[in-house]
Protein backbone atom coordinates (compact mmCIF):
# COMPACT_ATOMS: atom_id res chain seq x y z
CA UNK A 1 0.00 0.00 0.00
CA UNK A 2 2.72 2.61 0.77
CA UNK A 3 4.03 2.23 -2.81
CA UNK A 4 0.60 2.36 -4.48
CA UNK A 5 0.95 4.87 -7.30
CA UNK A 6 -2.18 6.77 -6.33
CA UNK A 7 -0.64 7.53 -2.94
CA UNK A 8 2.51 9.11 -4.37
CA UNK A 9 3.09 12.83 -4.52
CA UNK A 10 3.31 14.70 -7.80
CA UNK A 11 7.03 15.25 -7.37
CA UNK A 12 7.68 11.59 -6.52
CA UNK A 13 5.65 10.46 -9.53
CA UNK A 14 7.60 12.81 -11.80
CA UNK A 15 10.89 11.53 -10.39
CA UNK A 16 9.86 7.92 -11.07
CA UNK A 17 8.82 8.87 -14.60
CA UNK A 18 12.24 10.39 -15.23
CA UNK A 19 13.98 7.32 -13.81
CA UNK A 20 11.67 5.17 -15.98
CA UNK A 21 10.51 3.19 -12.97
CA UNK A 22 6.92 3.72 -13.99
CA UNK A 23 4.95 5.62 -16.60
CA UNK A 24 2.33 8.36 -16.65
CA UNK A 25 -0.18 5.84 -18.01
CA UNK A 26 0.45 3.47 -15.12
CA UNK A 27 0.04 6.34 -12.65
CA UNK A 28 -3.16 7.47 -14.36
CA UNK A 29 -4.57 3.94 -14.30
CA UNK A 30 -3.92 3.80 -10.55
CA UNK A 31 -5.58 7.17 -9.94
CA UNK A 32 -8.59 6.32 -12.10
CA UNK A 33 -8.99 3.05 -10.21
CA UNK A 34 -8.81 4.98 -6.94
CA UNK A 35 -11.47 7.39 -8.19
CA UNK A 36 -13.73 4.49 -9.11
CA UNK A 37 -13.24 2.98 -5.66
CA UNK A 38 -13.50 6.13 -3.54
CA UNK A 39 -15.58 8.74 -5.32
CA UNK A 40 -18.91 7.03 -4.73
CA UNK A 41 -18.48 7.93 -1.07
CA UNK A 42 -16.96 11.38 -1.67
CA UNK A 43 -18.61 12.80 -4.83
CA UNK A 44 -15.58 14.94 -5.65
CA UNK A 45 -15.83 14.97 -9.47
CA UNK A 46 -18.51 16.53 -11.64
CA UNK A 47 -16.87 15.59 -14.95
CA UNK A 48 -14.22 12.90 -15.30
CA UNK A 49 -12.35 12.99 -18.62
CA UNK A 50 -10.79 9.53 -18.64
CA UNK A 51 -10.38 9.46 -22.43
CA UNK A 52 -8.68 12.84 -22.57
CA UNK A 53 -6.48 11.96 -19.62
CA UNK A 54 -5.42 8.67 -21.23
CA UNK A 55 -4.47 10.47 -24.41
CA UNK A 56 -2.41 13.02 -22.48
CA UNK A 57 -0.74 10.30 -20.42
CA UNK A 58 0.21 8.34 -23.54
CA UNK A 59 1.83 11.46 -24.99
CA UNK A 60 3.71 11.93 -21.72
CA UNK A 61 4.83 8.29 -21.86
CA UNK A 62 6.44 8.95 -25.22
CA UNK A 63 8.20 12.10 -24.04
CA UNK A 64 9.63 10.39 -20.97
CA UNK A 65 10.70 7.41 -23.05
CA UNK A 66 12.58 9.84 -25.31
CA UNK A 67 14.12 11.60 -22.30
CA UNK A 68 12.39 14.85 -23.22
CA UNK A 69 9.71 15.71 -20.62
CA UNK A 70 8.10 19.11 -21.01
CA UNK A 71 8.69 20.06 -17.40
CA UNK A 72 8.69 18.90 -13.77
CA UNK A 73 4.98 17.99 -13.82
CA UNK A 74 4.92 16.19 -17.16
CA UNK A 75 2.57 13.20 -16.86
CA UNK A 76 1.26 14.10 -13.39
CA UNK A 77 -2.55 13.84 -12.91
CA UNK A 78 -4.19 17.13 -11.86
CA UNK A 79 -7.85 17.96 -11.21
CA UNK A 80 -9.45 21.33 -11.92
CA UNK A 81 -12.20 23.11 -9.99
CA UNK A 82 -15.42 23.41 -11.94
CA UNK A 83 -15.32 27.19 -12.18
CA UNK A 84 -11.97 27.16 -14.02
CA UNK A 85 -12.35 26.61 -17.74
CA UNK A 86 -10.86 23.60 -19.50
CA UNK A 87 -11.28 23.47 -23.26
CA UNK A 88 -13.91 20.94 -24.29
CA UNK A 89 -15.07 20.09 -20.77
CA UNK A 90 -18.30 21.31 -19.24
CA UNK A 91 -17.80 24.17 -16.78
CA UNK A 92 -21.03 24.20 -14.79
CA UNK A 93 -20.01 26.43 -11.85
CA UNK A 94 -22.11 24.22 -9.58
CA UNK A 95 -25.33 25.46 -11.19
CA UNK A 96 -28.06 24.09 -13.41
CA UNK A 97 -27.82 27.37 -15.34
CA UNK A 98 -24.42 26.36 -16.70
CA UNK A 99 -24.91 22.66 -17.38
CA UNK A 100 -24.58 23.24 -21.12
CA UNK A 101 -21.57 25.57 -20.91
CA UNK A 102 -18.58 23.98 -22.67
CA UNK A 103 -15.74 26.49 -23.13
CA UNK A 104 -13.46 26.29 -26.14
CA UNK A 105 -10.32 27.56 -24.36
CA UNK A 106 -8.31 26.74 -21.25
CA UNK A 107 -8.07 29.41 -18.60
CA UNK A 108 -4.47 30.62 -18.34
CA UNK A 109 -3.27 28.41 -15.43
CA UNK A 110 -4.79 25.32 -17.05
CA UNK A 111 -3.11 26.19 -20.34
CA UNK A 112 0.21 26.51 -18.53
CA UNK A 113 -0.22 23.16 -16.80
CA UNK A 114 -1.14 21.53 -20.09
CA UNK A 115 1.88 23.10 -21.81
CA UNK A 116 3.99 21.54 -19.06
CA UNK A 117 2.56 18.09 -19.77
CA UNK A 118 0.18 17.74 -16.82
CA UNK A 119 -2.63 15.23 -17.29
CA UNK A 120 -6.03 16.85 -16.71
CA UNK A 121 -8.28 14.38 -14.90
CA UNK A 122 -11.48 16.41 -15.04
CA UNK A 123 -13.54 18.90 -13.04
CA UNK A 124 -14.27 18.86 -9.31
CA UNK A 125 -17.45 19.83 -7.50
CA UNK A 126 -18.03 23.39 -6.23
CA UNK A 127 -20.59 25.41 -4.34
CA UNK A 128 -23.05 27.09 -6.68
CA UNK A 129 -21.39 30.13 -8.27
CA UNK A 130 -18.55 29.40 -5.79
CA UNK A 131 -20.43 31.57 -3.30
CA UNK A 132 -20.63 28.80 -0.75
CA UNK A 133 -21.85 28.93 2.82
CA UNK A 134 -19.30 26.40 3.97
CA UNK A 135 -20.45 23.30 2.12
CA UNK A 136 -20.53 21.89 -1.41
CA UNK A 137 -24.09 20.69 -1.91
CA UNK A 138 -25.97 21.65 -5.07
CA UNK A 139 -29.07 20.63 -6.99
CA UNK A 140 -26.89 20.07 -10.03
CA UNK A 141 -24.27 17.72 -8.58
CA UNK A 142 -25.21 16.71 -5.06
CA UNK A 143 -23.12 16.79 -1.90
CA UNK A 144 -19.36 16.43 -1.65
CA UNK A 145 -18.06 14.83 1.55
CA UNK A 146 -14.91 14.91 3.63
CA UNK A 147 -12.70 11.79 3.29
CA UNK A 148 -11.83 12.03 6.98
CA UNK A 149 -15.51 11.63 7.90
CA UNK A 150 -17.98 11.32 5.05
CA UNK A 151 -20.80 12.69 7.19
CA UNK A 152 -19.02 16.06 7.26
CA UNK A 153 -18.14 18.89 4.88
CA UNK A 154 -14.78 19.13 3.10
CA UNK A 155 -15.04 22.93 3.12
CA UNK A 156 -16.14 25.28 0.37
CA UNK A 157 -16.01 26.17 -2.37
CA UNK A 158 -13.00 24.12 -3.55
CA UNK A 159 -14.35 21.22 -1.53
CA UNK A 160 -14.41 18.80 -4.43
CA UNK A 161 -10.76 19.34 -5.28
CA UNK A 162 -9.59 19.22 -1.67
CA UNK A 163 -11.55 16.04 -1.01
CA UNK A 164 -10.09 14.47 -4.15
CA UNK A 165 -6.49 15.15 -3.10
CA UNK A 166 -7.10 14.07 0.50
CA UNK A 167 -8.57 10.76 -0.74
CA UNK A 168 -5.75 10.04 -3.21
CA UNK A 169 -7.75 10.89 -6.33
CA UNK A 170 -4.85 12.82 -7.86
CA UNK A 171 -2.01 14.53 -5.97
CA UNK A 172 -2.76 18.16 -6.92
CA UNK A 173 -5.82 20.26 -7.66
CA UNK A 174 -6.35 23.79 -8.91
CA UNK A 175 -8.89 25.82 -6.96
CA UNK A 176 -10.09 29.36 -6.62
CA UNK A 177 -10.18 31.50 -3.51
CA UNK A 178 -12.46 34.53 -3.31
CA UNK A 179 -12.94 34.56 0.45
CA UNK A 180 -11.18 31.46 1.77
CA UNK A 181 -12.21 28.83 -0.77
CA UNK A 182 -8.73 27.30 -1.03
CA UNK A 183 -7.49 27.75 2.53
CA UNK A 184 -10.54 26.46 4.41
CA UNK A 185 -11.03 23.26 2.33
CA UNK A 186 -7.29 22.60 2.64
CA UNK A 187 -7.66 23.09 6.39
CA UNK A 188 -10.61 20.72 6.72
CA UNK A 189 -8.98 18.05 4.53
CA UNK A 190 -5.46 18.12 6.02
CA UNK A 191 -3.68 19.69 3.04
CA UNK A 192 -1.52 22.65 2.20
CA UNK A 193 -3.31 25.27 0.10
CA UNK A 194 -2.14 28.64 -1.20
CA UNK A 195 -4.26 31.67 -1.99
CA UNK A 196 -1.75 33.69 -4.08
CA UNK A 197 -1.38 37.44 -4.19
CA UNK A 198 -3.79 39.10 -6.57
CA UNK A 199 -2.15 38.89 -9.99
CA UNK A 200 0.49 36.27 -9.11
CA UNK A 201 -1.42 33.78 -11.28
CA UNK A 202 -2.68 35.47 -14.46
CA UNK A 203 -6.25 34.80 -15.58
CA UNK A 204 -7.74 34.90 -19.06
CA UNK A 205 -10.50 32.96 -20.88
CA UNK A 206 -12.38 32.25 -17.67
CA UNK A 207 -15.90 32.70 -16.35
CA UNK A 208 -17.34 36.17 -15.70
CA UNK A 209 -15.62 37.93 -12.80
CA UNK A 210 -18.16 38.50 -10.01
CA UNK A 211 -15.88 39.24 -7.03
CA UNK A 212 -13.86 42.10 -8.50
CA UNK A 213 -10.15 41.39 -7.79
CA UNK A 214 -10.74 39.21 -4.73
CA UNK A 215 -10.83 35.78 -6.40
CA UNK A 216 -7.58 34.12 -7.46
CA UNK A 217 -6.48 30.69 -8.69
CA UNK A 218 -4.07 28.61 -6.62
CA UNK A 219 -3.00 25.04 -5.82
CA UNK A 220 -3.94 22.56 -3.11
CA UNK A 221 -1.62 19.60 -2.49
CA UNK A 222 -0.57 17.11 0.13
CA UNK A 223 3.03 18.34 0.30
CA UNK A 224 4.90 21.62 0.01
CA UNK A 225 7.02 20.14 -2.80
CA UNK A 226 3.88 19.60 -4.88
CA UNK A 227 2.44 23.02 -4.03
CA UNK A 228 5.68 24.76 -5.01
CA UNK A 229 6.05 22.80 -8.24
CA UNK A 230 2.50 23.69 -9.27
CA UNK A 231 2.81 27.39 -8.44
CA UNK A 232 6.07 27.60 -10.36
CA UNK A 233 4.22 26.48 -13.49
CA UNK A 234 1.04 28.53 -13.21
CA UNK A 235 2.47 31.83 -11.91
CA UNK A 236 3.63 34.76 -13.97
CA UNK A 237 2.32 37.77 -15.87
CA UNK A 238 0.17 37.85 -18.96
CA UNK A 239 -0.16 41.03 -20.99
CA UNK A 240 -3.93 40.59 -21.35
CA UNK A 241 -4.33 40.55 -17.55
CA UNK A 242 -3.11 43.90 -16.26
CA UNK A 243 -3.44 42.74 -12.64
CA UNK A 244 -0.73 40.17 -13.30
CA UNK A 245 1.86 42.66 -14.54
CA UNK A 246 4.30 44.02 -11.99
CA UNK A 247 3.43 41.81 -9.01
CA UNK A 248 6.36 42.24 -6.60
CA UNK A 249 8.27 39.62 -4.66
CA UNK A 250 10.34 36.57 -5.41
CA UNK A 251 9.25 34.08 -8.05
CA UNK A 252 11.30 31.23 -6.59
CA UNK A 253 11.56 29.87 -3.08
CA UNK A 254 13.97 31.74 -0.78
CA UNK A 255 16.30 30.07 1.72
CA UNK A 256 14.76 28.86 4.99
CA UNK A 257 13.49 31.93 6.85
CA UNK A 258 15.04 32.85 10.18
CA UNK A 259 13.93 35.24 12.88
CA UNK A 260 10.76 36.51 11.20
CA UNK A 261 8.45 38.74 13.24
CA UNK A 262 5.07 36.98 13.38
CA UNK A 263 1.91 38.42 14.90
CA UNK A 264 -0.36 35.59 16.07
CA UNK A 265 -4.01 36.67 16.07
CA UNK A 266 -6.02 33.90 17.75
CA UNK A 267 -9.40 35.64 17.31
CA UNK A 268 -10.94 38.23 15.03
CA UNK A 269 -13.17 40.66 16.89
CA UNK A 270 -16.10 38.93 18.58
CA UNK A 271 -15.95 35.79 16.42
CA UNK A 272 -15.66 32.59 18.46
CA UNK A 273 -13.19 29.79 17.76
CA UNK A 274 -13.76 26.12 18.59
CA UNK A 275 -11.62 25.23 21.61
CA UNK A 276 -9.85 22.38 19.86
CA UNK A 277 -8.96 24.66 16.94
CA UNK A 278 -7.67 27.37 19.27
CA UNK A 279 -5.51 24.86 21.15
CA UNK A 280 -3.97 23.36 18.02
CA UNK A 281 -3.19 26.75 16.47
CA UNK A 282 -1.71 28.07 19.71
CA UNK A 283 0.58 25.02 19.76
CA UNK A 284 1.56 25.78 16.15
CA UNK A 285 2.42 29.36 17.16
CA UNK A 286 4.70 27.99 19.87
CA UNK A 287 6.22 25.63 17.32
CA UNK A 288 7.02 28.55 15.01
CA UNK A 289 8.74 30.27 17.92
CA UNK A 290 10.67 27.07 18.47
CA UNK A 291 11.89 27.30 14.88
CA UNK A 292 13.56 30.60 15.70
CA UNK A 293 10.88 33.14 14.83
CA UNK A 294 9.68 35.97 17.05
CA UNK A 295 6.00 35.23 17.69
CA UNK A 296 3.82 37.65 19.64
CA UNK A 297 0.08 37.51 20.23
CA UNK A 298 -2.20 40.45 19.55
CA UNK A 299 -5.35 41.72 17.85
CA UNK A 300 -5.91 42.13 14.12
CA UNK A 301 -4.29 45.45 13.14
CA UNK A 302 -6.91 46.06 10.42
CA UNK A 303 -10.51 47.28 10.64
CA UNK A 304 -12.52 44.04 10.44
CA UNK A 305 -15.83 45.89 10.62
CA UNK A 306 -14.94 47.80 7.46
CA UNK A 307 -14.50 44.52 5.61
CA UNK A 308 -17.60 42.85 7.06
CA UNK A 309 -19.79 45.84 6.19
CA UNK A 310 -18.81 46.01 2.53
CA UNK A 311 -18.03 42.40 1.56
CA UNK A 312 -21.71 41.54 0.86
CA UNK A 313 -21.73 44.30 -1.77
CA UNK A 314 -19.37 42.24 -3.90
CA UNK A 315 -20.99 38.84 -3.38
CA UNK A 316 -24.60 40.01 -3.81
CA UNK A 317 -23.82 42.67 -6.39
CA UNK A 318 -21.63 40.35 -8.43
CA UNK A 319 -24.26 37.62 -8.49
CA UNK A 320 -27.01 40.08 -9.48
CA UNK A 321 -24.82 41.35 -12.32
CA UNK A 322 -24.13 37.78 -13.49
CA UNK A 323 -27.80 36.79 -13.52
CA UNK A 324 -29.15 39.90 -15.20
CA UNK A 325 -31.26 39.05 -18.22
CA UNK A 326 -31.30 35.31 -17.43
CA UNK A 327 -34.26 33.14 -16.51
CA UNK A 328 -32.90 32.12 -13.11
CA UNK A 329 -35.85 32.14 -10.73
CA UNK A 330 -36.52 28.67 -9.39
CA UNK A 331 -33.38 27.34 -11.07
CA UNK A 332 -30.76 28.27 -8.48
CA UNK A 333 -30.39 27.63 -4.78
CA UNK A 334 -32.75 29.53 -2.50
CA UNK A 335 -29.95 31.41 -0.74
CA UNK A 336 -28.69 32.63 -4.11
CA UNK A 337 -32.13 33.88 -5.07
CA UNK A 338 -32.17 35.96 -1.90
CA UNK A 339 -28.61 37.14 -2.56
CA UNK A 340 -29.42 38.17 -6.12
CA UNK A 341 -32.44 40.13 -4.92
CA UNK A 342 -30.29 41.99 -2.42
CA UNK A 343 -27.66 42.64 -5.06
CA UNK A 344 -30.19 44.04 -7.50
CA UNK A 345 -31.18 46.65 -4.91
CA UNK A 346 -27.62 47.97 -4.56
CA UNK A 347 -26.57 51.21 -6.19
CA UNK A 348 -23.41 52.21 -8.04
CA UNK A 349 -22.58 54.36 -5.02
CA UNK A 350 -22.75 51.23 -2.80
CA UNK A 351 -20.24 49.51 -5.05
CA UNK A 352 -17.87 52.49 -5.07
CA UNK A 353 -18.13 52.60 -1.28
CA UNK A 354 -17.04 48.97 -1.24
CA UNK A 355 -14.05 49.61 -3.49
CA UNK A 356 -13.00 52.54 -1.29
CA UNK A 357 -13.32 50.37 1.82
CA UNK A 358 -11.12 47.69 0.33
CA UNK A 359 -8.47 50.25 -0.60
CA UNK A 360 -8.44 51.30 3.05
CA UNK A 361 -8.11 47.66 4.15
CA UNK A 362 -5.14 47.28 1.80
CA UNK A 363 -3.50 50.39 3.24
CA UNK A 364 -4.00 49.20 6.79
CA UNK A 365 -2.41 45.85 5.99
CA UNK A 366 0.55 47.64 4.43
CA UNK A 367 1.06 49.65 7.61
CA UNK A 368 0.80 46.49 9.73
CA UNK A 369 3.56 44.85 7.72
CA UNK A 370 5.93 47.63 8.71
CA UNK A 371 5.93 46.05 12.17
CA UNK A 372 5.43 42.39 11.26
CA UNK A 373 6.83 40.09 8.58
CA UNK A 374 3.87 37.70 8.74
CA UNK A 375 0.47 37.43 10.36
CA UNK A 376 -0.79 34.10 11.75
CA UNK A 377 -4.37 33.01 12.45
CA UNK A 378 -6.42 29.82 12.46
CA UNK A 379 -7.52 29.00 8.91
CA UNK A 380 -11.06 28.13 9.97
CA UNK A 381 -12.79 28.92 13.23
CA UNK A 382 -14.47 25.54 13.54
CA UNK A 383 -14.10 21.86 12.82
CA UNK A 384 -16.19 20.46 9.93
CA UNK A 385 -19.96 20.11 10.35
CA UNK A 386 -22.63 17.94 8.63
CA UNK A 387 -22.13 17.89 4.87
CA UNK A 388 -25.62 19.06 3.88
CA UNK A 389 -25.60 22.02 6.27
CA UNK A 390 -24.24 25.54 5.94
CA UNK A 391 -21.32 26.37 8.16
CA UNK A 392 -21.53 28.21 11.48
CA UNK A 393 -20.77 31.89 10.88
CA UNK A 394 -17.45 31.79 12.73
CA UNK A 395 -15.98 29.15 10.41
CA UNK A 396 -15.16 31.85 7.83
CA UNK A 397 -13.88 34.60 10.12
CA UNK A 398 -10.19 34.53 9.25
CA UNK A 399 -9.92 34.39 5.48
CA UNK A 400 -12.08 36.86 3.56
CA UNK A 401 -10.29 40.01 4.69
CA UNK A 402 -7.08 38.61 3.19
CA UNK A 403 -8.79 38.57 -0.21
CA UNK A 404 -9.90 42.17 0.28
CA UNK A 405 -6.26 43.01 0.95
CA UNK A 406 -5.10 41.18 -2.18
CA UNK A 407 -2.56 39.36 -0.02
CA UNK A 408 -1.17 35.83 -0.18
CA UNK A 409 -2.37 33.40 2.48
CA UNK A 410 -1.54 29.77 3.04
CA UNK A 411 -3.10 26.96 5.06
CA UNK A 412 -0.59 24.76 6.85
CA UNK A 413 -1.77 21.60 8.63
CA UNK A 414 -1.07 21.46 12.37
CA UNK A 415 -1.99 18.95 15.08
CA UNK A 416 -5.34 17.28 14.32
CA UNK A 417 -8.26 17.15 16.72
CA UNK A 418 -8.46 14.22 19.15
CA UNK A 419 -11.01 12.61 16.82
CA UNK A 420 -8.54 12.82 13.94
CA UNK A 421 -10.16 15.66 12.02
CA UNK A 422 -7.60 17.97 10.40
CA UNK A 423 -6.88 21.48 11.66
CA UNK A 424 -4.80 24.14 9.95
CA UNK A 425 -3.37 27.57 10.60
CA UNK A 426 -3.05 30.46 8.19
CA UNK A 427 0.01 32.57 7.48
CA UNK A 428 -0.46 35.88 5.67
CA UNK A 429 2.38 37.73 3.94
CA UNK A 430 2.70 41.20 2.42
CA UNK A 431 1.58 41.60 -1.18
CA UNK A 432 3.91 39.54 -3.37
CA UNK A 433 5.23 37.42 -0.51
CA UNK A 434 3.86 34.13 -1.82
CA UNK A 435 7.16 32.30 -1.89
CA UNK A 436 8.00 33.34 1.66
CA UNK A 437 4.82 31.53 2.71
CA UNK A 438 5.92 28.43 0.82
CA UNK A 439 9.34 28.56 2.50
CA UNK A 440 7.64 28.87 5.89
CA UNK A 441 5.34 25.95 5.12
CA UNK A 442 8.33 23.84 4.11
CA UNK A 443 10.12 24.71 7.34
CA UNK A 444 7.08 23.76 9.42
CA UNK A 445 6.54 20.59 7.37
CA UNK A 446 10.11 19.44 8.03
CA UNK A 447 9.65 19.84 11.78
CA UNK A 448 6.02 18.71 12.00
CA UNK A 449 5.24 16.55 8.94
CA UNK A 450 1.67 15.88 7.88
CA UNK A 451 1.84 14.32 4.40
CA UNK A 452 1.78 10.78 5.77
CA UNK A 453 -1.61 11.32 7.44
CA UNK A 454 -4.27 9.54 5.40
CA UNK A 455 -7.98 9.10 6.02
CA UNK A 456 -9.16 5.53 6.55
CA UNK A 457 -11.40 5.70 3.46
N, C-alpha and C positions, 0 to 999 in steps of 0.2 A: 504493500500500500504506500509506504513513503516514497517509492520511485514511480508511482503511477503518474503518467504524463499530465493528466489533468490537474494534479496537485503542484506541478512545478511552476515557478515564477516565470515571467516573460524573459527575464535576463538569463535564467538557467536554460530555458528552452532554446533561446537564441545561441547560447554557448554550445549546447549539444548539437544544434544544427551545423554550426561551423566546424565542430569536430567530427561531423558525420556519424554521430552515435545514434541519431534518430532523424526523422524528416518532418517537415511541416505537415505533410499529409497524415503521418502517424499521430502527431500531436492533435491535429484537428479531429481525427477519428475518435481519440480518447475524450476530447472535450464534448463532441457531439453525443457520444455515448453517455457522458455524465449529465448533459442536459436532458437527454431522454429519461434518465433514471431519477433526476432530482427535480426537474422543473414542474412536474405535476403537483408537487407539494408547495412549490415556491411561487410559480406563475411570474417569472422574471421577464420572459420574452413576449413581445407582441408580434414580432415577425422574425422568423428564423430563416436565413438564406443559406441553407446547406449547399445547394448547387453552386451558388456564387462563391461560397467559401471554399468548396472543393476545387473549383477552377483556380482560385487565387493560390491555394496551397500547392497545387501541382506546379504552377509557375514558379513558386518559391523553391520547390524541390529542385527544379532544373537549375535555378540560379545557384543554390548551395552546392549542387553537384559539380557545377562549373567553377566553384570557388569565387563567385561574383555576387554576393548578396547586395541588395540595394541599401542596406543600413542595419543598425543594431536591432531593429524589430522585424526584420524580414522573416515572414512566415509565422509570426506570433498571432494567435487569435485575439481579437479585440471586439467588444460589443459597444454599441452606440445608443445613447438615450434617444427616445422617440420624439424629441423635439429638435434634433440635429439632423439635417438633411443628408441622405445618402442616395446617390443617383440610382434610380430604378427601384427603390424600396419605398413602400408606403411610409409616410410620416404623419401619423394620426394625431399627435399632440395630446393623446389621452382622451380624445373627444370624438363622438359620432359625427360631428360636423366635418371632420377631416379624414374620414375613413377612405375616401377616394383620392386623397392627395398623394400623388407619386411624383416627387421632384425629379428633374432631369439633370441635376448637378449636385456634386458633393459640396457641403459647407467646407470652408477653408481647412479646418483642422482634420477633417476626414480625408480631404484630398491629400494633405501632407502625409497622413498615415499611410494612405494607399500608395503614394509615390515612394514611400519607404518600405513597401512590401508587406505591410500588415494585412492580415486576413480578417475581413469584416464578417463577423458571425451573424449579425442582424441587429434588430432594434429592441430596446428594453422598455418596460412599462413605466409610465409616468403618471403623476397627478394630472387631472384635466387642466389644460393650458399651463401646466407647471406652476399653478397657483395653489399648491396643496395646503391643507390644514394639518399636515403632519402624517398623513397616510397616502398610500397609492391604492385607490379603490374607485374604479370608474364603471359606468354603465357599458362602456365600449369594450373593456378588457378585463374586468373583474379586479380581484384583490391580490396584491403582491404581499408576500409574507417573509418574515425574518428567518433565515436558516438556523439561527440560534434557538428560536422558539417560534414555530410556525403559527402560533395563535396571536403573535404580536407583529407590530409594524416594523419594516426595515428602515423607516424614515422616508421623508419626501423632499423634493419630488424625484430625485434620482434613485428612488428606492429599488426599482427593477435592476439597474446596473450594479448597485452596491450588493444587493442580494445575490446576483449572479456571481460576482467575484468572491464573495464570502463562501458560497457553496461550491466553488471550483468549476463554475461554468464559464471559463475564460479568465485569464489572470489580470486583465486590465479592462476598464470601461471608461468611455468618455461621458461626462455629465455636464449639466449646466448648474450654475449657482446664481440665483437672483436675490436670495435672502437667507441662504444657508443650505441650499438644496444639494450641495456636494458634501459639506462638512458634517451636517447632522446625519445623513444616511451612512457616511463612513464611520461616524461615531457609533451608531446603533448596530453596525455590522462588524465592528472590530478591524477597520481598515484605515489606511492613510489616504486622505483626500485633500486636494489643493484647490482652493478658490484663488485663481491668479489675480494680479493687479488688472484693473481695467485696461485693455489694450495689449496686454502681454501676449494673448492668443488672438490673432486677427480673425475677423468673422466676415464672411461674404457668402451669398447664395443661400441664406438661411430663411427661417420663418420670419414673419413680421415682428419687429421689436416692440414689445409692449411694456417694458420696464426701464425705458430710457437707457442709461449706461450701466445700470446696476447688474445686469445678468452677463455672466462670462462663462466660457467653456473651460473645463479643466479635467484632470485625470483622477480616478480612484483606483487604488491598487492594494495588494497585500503587503508589499515591501517598498521601502524608500528607493531601492535600486530601480524597480519598475516604474515608480512615479517619476523619478528623474529622467529615465530613458524616454518616457512618453512626452513629458514636457519639452525635452530638448528637440523633439521632432515637431511638435505642433506650435511652438512659440514663434514669435518673430513678426515683423511688420509686413503690411500689405498696403500698397499705395491706395487701393480702393477703400480702405478702412482707415480714415484719418485718426481715429482713436489709437490705432496700433503703431503710429509713427512717433518716434521720440520717447517711448517709454524708458525711464531711467533704470539703472541698476544692472547688476551682472547678468549675463546670459549663460553662465556656467557656474557650477557649484564652487563656492569658496572653500578654503581650508576649514578644518573644524573650528567653530567659534570658541572664544575664550573670554570670560569676564564680561559678558553682555549684561546690561542693566535691564531687568525684566520687572514690569509692574504686574503683579498677580491681582486680578479683580475677581473675587469669588462670587460676587452678586452684582447685578445691575439694578439699581434703584430698589423698588419694592418687590421685584420678582423673586419668588421662592426658588429654591434648588433642592431636589431630592437629597436627603441626608447621605445616601450611599454615593451619589455623584459628587457631592461636596467633599466627602472624605477622600475619595480616590484622586480628585484633582488637587486637593491640598497636599497629598502625598507626592503627586507628580511635581508640584512646585518645590517641595523639599528636595526631590531628586534632581531637579535642575540646579538648585543651589549646590548640591553635592557634586555636580559636574563642573563647578567652578564659576557659575554665574551669580550675579548679585540680584537676588530676588526679594522684592519688598511687596507687601500687601497694601492695597489702597482702593479708593473708589474710581469709577470710570471718569477720566478727565475730559469727557465730552458730554454735551447736553442730550441725554437720552430722550427727554420729553420732546425735543425739537424733531428728532427722528420719528418717534411714535406718532406724533401729530400729523406729519405730512406723508408718511409711507403709504397709507391707504389711497392717497391721491394717485399714486403711480399704479398700484395694483388695480383699483376700480376704474380709474380713468383709462388705463391701457387696455383693459378688457372691453370697456364700452367702445373704445375706438376700433378694436379688432372686429367686434361683432356688428358694427354699424352696417346697415343695408342687408344683413343676412337674416334668414328665417331661423332664429335660434330658440325661440320660446318653446319650452317643453322638450328641447333636444339636448340640453346641457344640464349639469348638476344643479340642484336647487340653490346651493350657496352661490353658484356663479351667476344665476339669474338675479339674485339679490345684489350681488356685487356689480353687475352690469347696470342695474337700475341706479345704484348709487353713483356710479361713474358717469352716467349720462346726465346727472344733475349737476356735475361739477362745471365750473367756469374756467375760461382761459386764465383768469387771474389766480384761481386756485392752483393751477398747474405751475404758473410762474412762482407763486409762493413756495411751492414744493421744491422747485429748482434752486431758489434762493436759500432755502433751509439746508439743502444738501451741500451747497457751496460753503455754508457756515460750518457744517459738520466736518467737511474736508479740512477747513482751516483750523478747527479746533484739534483735530487729529495731528496735523502738522506741528502745532505748538507742543502737543503732548510728546511727540517724538524728539523734541529738543532735550527732554529730560530722561527719556527711556528709549532703549534700542528696540524692545519688543514689548507687547502687551500679551498677557496670558489670561484666559478665562476657561470655564467649562465649555465644551462645544454644544451641549444640549443640557437643559436644566432638569431633565427627567430621564428615567429609564423608559424603554419602549412600552407601549400600551396596546390594547386589543386592535387587531389589524383593520377592522371595519370602522373603527372610531376615529374621530378627529383628535388631535393631540391636546393635552392641557395647555393653556396659554403660555405657561412658563417654559415649555420645552424649547421655544424659539427665541428666547430672550437675548442670546449672546451673539447672534450671527448677522442679522439684517443690517445693523448700523455699519458693519464693515463694508457691505456692498454700497451703502450710501457714501462712504468715504472713498470708494474705489480702490481699497487696499487689498493686499494679499492676506489670506488667512488659511491656516492648515489645521486639519484634525489629526491628532497623534494619539494612538491608543495608549491607555494607561491601565492600571490594575482593574480587572473586571469586578462586577458585583459578586457577592457571595453565591448567588444563584447562577453565575457564569455569564450573565449578560454583559456585553462589552460596554465600556465607558471610554470617552475620549476627552482630551483637552484641546483648546484652540490657542495657537500662537498667531499674533497679528504683527505684521511688519510695516514699516513706512512704504509708501507708494514705490513700486519697483523692486522691493526687497524679497521677491519670490524665492530666489535661490538661497538666501540666508535662512528662510524657513525650511527649505529642504535639508540644508546642512544641519540645522538644529534637530530636525526629525531623525536624521541619520545618527547623530550623536546620541539621542535618547534611545533609538532602536538598538544601538550597540550595547548600551548599558542595561536596557530593559526590553528585551526582544518580545515581539508579539506575533511574528509571521507564522510561527508553528502552532498557534491556537486555531483549532478547526472545530466547527460545530459537529455534533454527532450525526447530523443528517446523512 
